[in-house]
Each structure stands twice: as C-alpha cells, then as structure tokens.
Amino acid sequence: MNKDILGRIHGFILRMPSFLEKVVAAILLVGVAYSCIQLGLHVGSLTELAFDAYIEDILVTAFNAVIVIEFIRMLIKHSMNTIVEVLIFAIARGLVVGHEAPLETLVRIICIAILLACRKYLFYERDFEEEI
C-alpha cells in the first residue's frame, strides 16, 4: 500500500509540469487575444499618429503577438522545430522593428541563417513531430 501511494505521488509529480505548461499557455493565449483586439482597435486610429510611428507601433504589436503564439506552440508541442521557430521570430522582430547599428543587424541575419541551416541539415524527421 505504501508503494502504491508513492507511485501515485510520483505519477502526479511527473504530470504536474505538463499541466502547468498548459495553464501558462492558456494565460498567454488570453493575453495575445486581448493584444490582437487592441491591435485591431489601433488600426482604426490611423489619423491620431504620424504615419511612421503608427506603422512601427503596429509592427511591434503584431510581432509580439506572433512571438507569443509561437511560444504557446512551443509550450504545448515540445519539438525542436517549434523552439527554432520561436528563436527565428524573436530575432526577426529585432530586425524589422529595431533601429540598430549595421553590425548588430548583420549579426541577427547571421543568427537566422545559422538557425535555418541547423533546421535544414541537423534535424531528423522526428524533430518536426510533436513529442508525446
């Protein structure tokens, strides 16, 4: 009987991180849905800002929403492919939205190229599948 209780506790402990990841993913999903609604409302206020600031604001909000969506997928799927996709989107956000020195931009582009090369040449087929 003591062994049975310990087995149940052990099973519960093993399942808890997966459950907590799903809770965090649900909270993030609510946040990104709210952000998308705010983005839609913001698009309607084109006349309130200068065009450059307006476009940059929309890009920042849109990229943040995409990164959070990819992060949610990473929490749920647990595959190498989703991890690399999150990293690529995060680096690409800095490229599109950031106003950085040319050297920093070059480093970001090289990082994306390395991630894409790793994805193409180092991943196995099972890396693109969802872990169970």
C-alpha positions as CSV (number, residue, x, y, z in Angstrom):
1,M,0.0,0.0,0.0
2,N,2.8,2.4,0.8
3,K,4.4,1.6,-2.6
4,D,1.1,2.3,-4.3
5,I,0.8,5.8,-2.7
6,L,4.4,6.6,-3.6
7,G,3.7,5.5,-7.2
8,R,0.7,7.8,-7.4
9,I,2.6,10.7,-5.9
10,H,5.4,10.1,-8.4
11,G,3.0,10.0,-11.3
12,F,1.4,13.2,-10.1
13,I,4.7,14.9,-9.9
14,L,5.6,13.8,-13.4
15,R,2.3,15.1,-14.9
16,M,2.4,18.4,-13.0
17,P,4.9,20.3,-15.2
18,S,3.0,19.4,-18.3
19,F,-0.2,20.7,-16.7
20,L,1.4,23.9,-15.5
21,E,2.8,24.5,-19.0
22,K,-0.7,24.2,-20.4
23,V,-2.0,26.7,-17.7
24,V,0.7,29.2,-18.7
25,A,-0.1,28.7,-22.4
26,A,-3.8,29.4,-21.7
27,I,-2.9,32.6,-19.8
28,L,-0.7,33.7,-22.6
29,L,-3.4,32.9,-25.2
30,V,-5.9,35.1,-23.3
31,G,-3.2,37.9,-23.3
32,V,-2.5,37.5,-27.0
33,A,-6.2,37.5,-27.9
34,Y,-6.5,40.8,-25.9
35,S,-3.4,42.1,-27.8
36,C,-4.9,41.3,-31.1
37,I,-8.2,43.1,-30.2
38,Q,-6.1,46.1,-29.2
39,L,-4.2,45.9,-32.5
40,G,-7.5,45.9,-34.4
41,L,-8.7,48.9,-32.5
42,H,-5.3,50.6,-33.0
43,V,-5.6,50.2,-36.8
44,G,-8.8,52.2,-36.7
45,S,-6.9,55.2,-35.2
46,L,-4.7,55.9,-38.2
47,T,-5.2,59.7,-38.1
48,E,-4.1,60.1,-34.5
49,L,-0.3,59.4,-35.0
50,A,2.3,60.3,-37.5
51,F,2.5,57.5,-40.2
52,D,6.0,56.3,-39.3
53,A,5.1,56.0,-35.6
54,Y,1.8,54.3,-36.5
55,I,3.4,51.6,-38.7
56,E,6.1,50.9,-36.1
57,D,3.6,50.6,-33.4
58,I,1.5,48.1,-35.4
59,L,4.6,46.1,-36.3
60,V,5.7,45.9,-32.7
61,T,2.3,44.7,-31.5
62,A,1.9,42.2,-34.4
63,F,5.4,40.7,-33.9
64,N,4.8,40.4,-30.2
65,A,1.6,38.6,-30.8
66,V,3.2,36.2,-33.3
67,I,6.1,35.5,-30.9
68,V,3.7,34.8,-28.1
69,I,1.7,32.5,-30.3
70,E,4.8,30.6,-31.3
71,F,5.9,30.4,-27.7
72,I,2.5,28.9,-26.8
73,R,3.0,26.3,-29.5
74,M,6.5,25.6,-28.1
75,L,5.0,25.0,-24.6
76,I,2.4,22.6,-26.0
77,K,4.3,20.7,-28.7
78,H,7.8,20.3,-27.2
79,S,9.6,19.8,-30.6
80,M,12.9,21.2,-31.7
81,N,11.2,22.8,-34.7
82,T,9.0,25.0,-32.6
83,I,11.9,26.1,-30.5
84,V,13.9,27.2,-33.6
85,E,10.8,28.9,-35.0
86,V,10.4,30.9,-31.8
87,L,14.0,32.0,-31.9
88,I,13.7,32.9,-35.6
89,F,10.7,35.1,-34.9
90,A,12.3,36.8,-31.9
91,I,15.4,37.6,-33.9
92,A,13.4,38.7,-36.9
93,R,11.3,41.0,-34.7
94,G,14.5,42.8,-33.8
95,L,15.5,43.1,-37.4
96,V,12.2,44.6,-38.6
97,V,11.3,46.8,-35.6
98,G,14.7,47.6,-34.1
99,H,16.8,50.5,-35.1
100,E,20.2,49.1,-34.6
101,A,23.7,49.6,-35.9
102,P,24.6,47.8,-39.1
103,L,26.9,45.3,-37.3
104,E,24.1,44.3,-35.0
105,T,21.8,43.8,-37.9
106,L,24.4,41.7,-39.7
107,V,24.8,39.5,-36.5
108,R,21.0,39.0,-36.4
109,I,20.9,38.0,-40.0
110,I,23.8,35.5,-39.5
111,C,22.0,34.1,-36.5
112,I,18.8,33.5,-38.5
113,A,20.9,31.9,-41.3
114,I,22.6,29.6,-38.7
115,L,19.2,28.6,-37.2
116,L,17.8,27.9,-40.7
117,A,20.9,25.8,-41.6
118,C,20.6,23.9,-38.3
119,R,16.9,23.2,-39.1
120,K,17.6,22.0,-42.6
121,Y,20.8,19.9,-42.1
122,L,20.9,18.9,-38.4
123,F,17.3,17.9,-37.6
124,Y,15.9,14.5,-38.0
125,E,12.3,13.9,-39.2
126,R,11.3,13.2,-35.6
127,D,12.4,16.7,-34.6
128,F,9.5,18.0,-36.7
129,E,7.0,15.8,-34.9
130,E,5.3,16.5,-31.6
131,E,6.7,14.8,-28.6
132,I,4.3,12.6,-26.7
